[in-house]
Amino acid sequence: MQDVDPWRISVAPMMDCTDRHGRYFLRLLSPHVRLYTEMVTAAAIVRGDPDRLLRFSPAEHPLALQLGGSDPELLVAAVLKAGVYGYDEINLNAGCPSPRVSEGSFGACLMADPELVGRCISAMRAATDLPVTVKTRIGIDDRDDYGFLCAFVARVAAAGCGTFIVHARKALLSGLSPRENREIPPLLYATVYRLKADFPALRIILNGGIDTLTAVGAHLAAGVDGVMVGRKAYADPYWLTDVESAFLDRTCTWQRPSRAAIVRAMADYAEQEMREGVRLHHITRHMLGLYHGRPGARAWRRFLSTRGGSA
């Protein structure tokens, strides 16, 4: 297999899922999938403890930091603080529909102000040599026509963003929970395909509802540059070994690890982390789905929930 785009397959930023322990676990399952942090607000990095929020294992590369914010100066300050940690990408969240996020004037509501997003991107790019990317939706509320999406992408691209991760649903900023916003607005994959066709110079990554190898292959065949998977990778993490084998193994010599080998590696990791004061449950909770669909899966979850939660 020829070298593939480093954004070909990625795992979405997911709150309470893609913390550093969850990412370490996922990396054991796929050496090349691109990982994203949970969204971290620029304000928390600048005014809080950046080491607690930003440190990660070198094993997690390639890894992107997703930032939440809408103040260019605050975002720049966060980018500068993050610079010493060695991330591979800085991603701006312009797609989260959470009411709490919207109240902070970032997330999906930023689609209504492409000029502001453009200023944020320009400022961030001036502060780092890393790729600065945007994760967004295809629209918000009643502003869901294709022209609205194109105008947003064109303005942000003009500011220097060359990579857009596009969730193929619009976001409803009131009346739906974040979970409902992942399920109720219809998926319009053709809109993202059209966006790639109309902006061929941009890297367009498709996100939303992708949970089979067949779907991954079909989207890539439709012309987008990459696919971002989300809840499937967390609920059934061993599926990522199939993804690695089918779409990312450049040499076709990669050896799929057994579930038992993953457990042993995570036990070693947990032992080290617990010496530094980490509670075992904070690690094992990410492993509940490792035996998804296999005999004994329920017993495995019960074991981790009781023994893993007691330490």
Protein Blocks (a to p, Z undefined) as FASTA:
>chain_A
ZZddfklpccdddehklgmklmmmmmmmomkbccddddddfklmmmmcfklmmgccfklp
ccddddedjbfklmmmmmmmmmmnopabdcddfkbfbfklmmnopajllmmmmmlmmmmm
mmmmmmpcbdcdddddfbehjllcfklmmmmmmmmmmnopabdcddfbdcdfehpafklm
mmmpccdfklmmmmmmmmmmbccddeehiabfklmmmmmmnopabdcdfklmmmmmmlmm
mmmmmmmmmnopaccddfklmmmmmmmmmmmmmmnopafklmmmmmmmmmgoiahklmmm
mmmmmmmmmZZ
